[in-house]
Amino acid sequence: MCLRLDLLLLIFFPVFSQSLSEDTEVSCVLLESCVLPCSFDPGPDPVIHWTKDPDDKNTPVHIYYHGQMQHQHQIFKGRTSLFEEELSTGNASLLLSGVKVQDEGRYKCFSNTVTTDNKEIYVTLRVEAPVLQVSLQQQGQQLVCRSEGVYPKPSVSWSPPSSAAVTTVTSSESGVWSVHSSVSLPHSPPHQYSCNVSNSRSSWRSATYRRNINISVSEVIMVHCTKPTAPVKSLIWRFKQTQIILSRSGPEPVYTESWTQFVDGVTESNSLVLKSLTKDQLGLFSCELSTEQEQFIIHTEVTDTDELIHNEKEAEGEHSGWLILIAAVYGVLLVLMFTFVLYHQHRQREPASKRKKRNLLKTEQQHHQDVPQEEMEMKEEEEKEPLN
């Protein structure tokens, strides 16, 4: 195949190209399609060369001449195309599909025609995998926050701030990041924690977990949720985290048939109004609410009145028991300290003659203890000799 003279000039004399000084920056979403813009002065038989990392590897991305794509690197195979019907108007933009993390970098668009000069345009491609979801889950006394498939590397923050949070951020083979962070929960409600995941490209999501104070059952009760400032995308009320009571993704909620007789409605603040509950409907109620960027998980335990009173008395009794034990230990310590002080004062008031006599007795006892062993043995032998 014969090469045009201008192609030979391109290979051996690239300095003849006209280059624009500033790069165009384009943000492309991971796995989606993206357009890298490029324009040229239209003319017959155009030549379009798209390459990546022109100052280093100069990897061929899409080499077009003689009316078709002639060459490209394997990593771009089947993922690039030009708007060929618009080449006559000077549009040399590149359509890149299935964007990968490895596609991030600097690209050069070279163009010329038989009647126009060479032209170079540089495009910087930034890949972004936004934070699409943040999940919160209680595991025992731990609250675990997770998010996956994020790029560039994300960061995690808790509200209220927790210095004891345990966070790991890991990268997959494809280059995207996953985060796992956990904090310890207090043993008793109420408490609220929010986990926020964000990256340097201003992408963020947050999830909030709240545990309300237990409420006792009555003829009609309201189980509270929340009213966010942003529009609500979805609302789900659950019982014991498995049974769906109602769900709403539009203007009207959809009720589960087995709960219709116990639900009196949903308020403007997304709280659940319940009525005529039996013991079978006592337990943990969960509100799961989502906006465009936030998720809320709110738990409330509904208990029987007698059981609630019993639990409160049991807690008070346990608290009183500890107080009695502490008071007893403290009393024993006081008695011991008082006895020691009295003994010490008695010793100080003892007459000198009495102390001297006691010291002499101690000395005499010590003397008897220090009698040589041989003398003691001789004495024993004498006692054993028979009488003459």
PEWOTA-V152963 format. One record per helix or strand of 3 or more residues. SS is the DSSP state (2 for helix, 1 for strand). FROM is the first residue (numbers start at 0). LEN is the number of residues. Records with the same first field share a line. If there is no record, write none. Layout:
# PEWOTA-V152963
SS=FROM-LEN ; FROM-LEN
This chain:
# PEWOTA-V152963
2=4-8 ; 13-3 ; 73-3 ; 83-6 ; 100-3 ; 256-3 ; 278-3 ; 304-45 ; 351-18 ; 372-12
1=23-6 ; 33-3 ; 46-6 ; 58-7 ; 67-4 ; 79-3 ; 93-3 ; 104-8 ; 118-11 ; 134-5 ; 141-10 ; 154-5 ; 165-6 ; 176-8 ; 190-8 ; 203-8 ; 219-4 ; 233-6 ; 242-6 ; 262-4 ; 271-4 ; 282-8 ; 293-10
